[in-house]
Amino acid sequence: MQYLLFIATDTDPERDDPESELTIEQWVAKHDASGTRVLGERLRPPEDATTVRKRAGKVLATDGPFAESREWIAGFDLIECADLDDAIAVAAEHPMARHGRIEVRPLWPDDE
């Protein structure tokens, strides 16, 4: 099953020993090599976002993110795992699990 990891900043990250666990580069290399990581990218900051809505047949494009927040989505990774427990284990290894937050969300299969 595929899971999308939303990598979010944290306004109050814990300060721990950065040498004690994987760096982002090491995490990417490990999960690319194993085939777990399908795709991933960093995102530009919220001020570069455009929110699009369509109301009464008109397209409304607004500068900025969908919601004002001190936390924001900094990137994403698409992973392939056997189940949610495996996806959580992969997300827990990500450095941003220590310094930010990761939302793990399963993709909706086409056959459902």
N, C-alpha and C positions, 0 to 999 in steps of 0.2 A: 504494500500500500504506500502511496505517496503522501508526504506531509510537508506543509509549508511552514518554515520557521520564520516568524516575524522577529527581527532583531531590533530591539528598542533600547534607547538610552535610558539611563536611570539618573534621576536628579540627586540621589544620595547613595552612590555606590559604596559598597564595602571596600576598604583598603586592605588587600591581602598581599602575600608574596607573589609577584607576577612570575617568578621563576619556578614556582611550585607546580604549575600546570601548563598545558599547551598554549602556545601563542596562536593567534588567528591563522597565521601562515601554516603552522604545524597542523592545526585542526583541519584546514582546507586540504592540505596535502594528504593527510591520513584518510579522510573520507572520500576524496577524489580517487585515491589508489584502491580503496576497497569497493568502489562503485556505489557507496551509500549516497554520496552527494551528487545530485543530478545537475544542479545549476545553482548559482548564487551570485549576488552582486551587492555592492554598496549603493546607497541612494544619495542623491544630492540633498541638502538641508531643506527643511520645511519652507523656507522663504522662496525656494525655487519651484514649489508645487503649484499646480493649478487644479482647482476643484471644478468639475463639470457636472451640470444638472440640465435636465430638459423638462421644462414646464410649459404647458399650454402651447406646445409646438415650437417653443423658442429655446435655443441653446444658451445657457447661462454659464459663462466661464469666469471664475473668481480667482484672483491671485491668492496663493496661500493654501495651507492644508485644510482638510475637511473639518477638523476640530482644533481649537486653540488648546495647547497643552504644553507643559514644561517637558514632558517626555515625548519622543517622536520615533517613528520607524526609521532606523539608520540603514537597514539592508534586509536581505532575505536570503534564505537557502531552501531549495527544494531537495528533499531527501527521500530515499526509498528504503522502507523498513518493513520487517515482518508484521509488526504490530505497534500499538501505542507505547508499550513499555520500552521497546527498542528505540523508538523515536525520542522518547524522553531521555534515555541514556545518551543518545547522540547529542541532543540539545544540552544536556548537563555538562558535557565535555567542552562545549563552545565557550571561549573566553568571555563572551558577553553575558553568559549566565552568571558570571562572577561580578561583572562591572556594569551590567544592564539588566535587561529582561528579555526572555524569549517566549513568545507565544507559539505553541505547537498546534497546528490545525490540519486535520486530514482533508485531502482533496475529495470532492464528491465524485465517485466513479461514474463513468458514462452510462453504465448499465442500470443505475438506480433512478 
